[in-house]
């Protein structure tokens, strides 16, 4: 099993922040900590797993997964 790659594009930026995680659960925790706004993508090698989008305020945030 390959590591999970997490790519976050901060709101208003044209470059992505890249992270590696051991598994999907760790990748989701990294996204929750580092992605205030903007999309995030999860990949395993070249395989696209999901696109994440954070919605709501900091006190009541939730993730849309597609």
Phi and psi in degrees as a GROMACS rama.xvg file:
@    title "Ramachandran Plot"
@    xaxis  label "Phi"
@    yaxis  label "Psi"
@TYPE xy
-81.0682  161.776  UNK-2
-66.5699  158.163  UNK-3
-93.961  130.188  UNK-4
-98.7004  135.333  UNK-5
-119.784  125.062  UNK-6
-119.659  120.495  UNK-7
-117.217  128.222  UNK-8
-106.465  104.876  UNK-9
-62.5045  147.396  UNK-10
-55.4165  128.145  UNK-11
83.404  0.582537  UNK-12
-103.986  157.533  UNK-13
-110.536  5.86934  UNK-14
-124.815  155.398  UNK-15
-101.618  148.2  UNK-16
-90.9335  132.601  UNK-17
-113.206  134.371  UNK-18
-133.251  151.444  UNK-19
-115.19  141.051  UNK-20
-133.353  155.501  UNK-21
-71.6094  -32.2183  UNK-22
-153.661  177.782  UNK-23
-64.9639  -39.8247  UNK-24
-59.7869  -44.0254  UNK-25
-66.0198  -38.9292  UNK-26
-62.8131  -39.5538  UNK-27
-66.9875  -36.9475  UNK-28
-65.6382  -41.4132  UNK-29
-62.0426  -43.4277  UNK-30
-61.9551  -43.1706  UNK-31
-62.6894  -35.6743  UNK-32
-78.141  -38.759  UNK-33
-104.811  -13.133  UNK-34
-107.784  92.947  UNK-35
-75.5303  -41.9018  UNK-36
-147.73  164.201  UNK-37
90.3965  165.229  UNK-38
-78.8723  158.535  UNK-39
-135.853  143.974  UNK-40
-121.628  138.58  UNK-41
-107.717  132.471  UNK-42
-135.886  149.567  UNK-43
-119.735  103.553  UNK-44
64.401  -122.144  UNK-45
-96.074  -2.74916  UNK-46
-85.7794  123.681  UNK-47
-74.9935  125.545  UNK-48
-94.5186  -52.1597  UNK-49
-165.285  157.906  UNK-50
-111.097  132.404  UNK-51
-112.041  140.765  UNK-52
-135.427  128.106  UNK-53
-89.2285  136.845  UNK-54
-129.567  161.173  UNK-55
87.4263  179.65  UNK-56
-87.6501  171.506  UNK-57
-61.5791  -29.6843  UNK-58
-82.3169  -18.6891  UNK-59
-141.436  49.4573  UNK-60
-79.75  149.693  UNK-61
-144.168  161.218  UNK-62
-109.776  134.132  UNK-63
-95.4971  126.568  UNK-64
-114.841  125.421  UNK-65
